[in-house]
Amino acid sequence: RMAVGCLLELAFKVAAGEIKNGFAVIRPPGHHAEESTAMGFCFFNSVAITAKLLQQKLSVGKIL
């Protein structure tokens, strides 16, 4: 949960223009997590959650 929260905070600050850019070094990154199943040490896919919330809350269209 902390990894997701850190990434969300960073991404929203960049998207809002509060900071120019950022790089999140978080563990675990969430790349093994499935939609309904945790795998490895990944309980949440931090990147997917952040991307979806940026799209929903800030209408961000493109995410790299």
N, C-alpha and C positions, 0 to 999 in steps of 0.2 A: 504494500500500500504506500509505503514511503517513496519507493522508486516512481510509482505512478504520479504521486503528488508533486514530487520534485520536477518531473518532466512537464507536468501540466503548468506549474508555476512558470517555468522557464519559457515554454512555448507561448503562453498567453502574454507574457511580458514582451517577447519579441514581436508577436502579432500586433500588440497594442502600441508598439513603438517606444516603449519605456526603455528598452535596451536595444542595441543594434543587432546583436547576434548572440548565440550561446552554444554550448556544447555540454550535453548531459552525460556524465560518466556514472551510470547507475548499474546496480547489480541486483537482481537479474534484469536483463532488458526485456524479457517477456517473449522472445521469439519462438519458444517452444509451446507456449500456451495455445490451446484450442479454444473455440468459442464457449464450449461447455465443460472443458477438461483442463486441469492443470497438468503440465508435464515437466519432467526434470525439476528444476528449482523455480520454474516460471508459473506463478499463479495467475498473473494478469499480463496481457500483451500491452505494455505501457505505450508503445508507439501507436498501436491501433486505437486505443482509448483516447489518446491525445488528439490524433487526427480526426476522429469522429466528433469530439467535443469542439474542436476548432471549426469544423464545418457547421455544426449545429448552432453554436453560440455566437460565433463571429462571422459566419457566412464566408469562411475562407474557401476559395474554390480550388486552388492548386496546393498540393502538399508534396514536397520532395522527401 
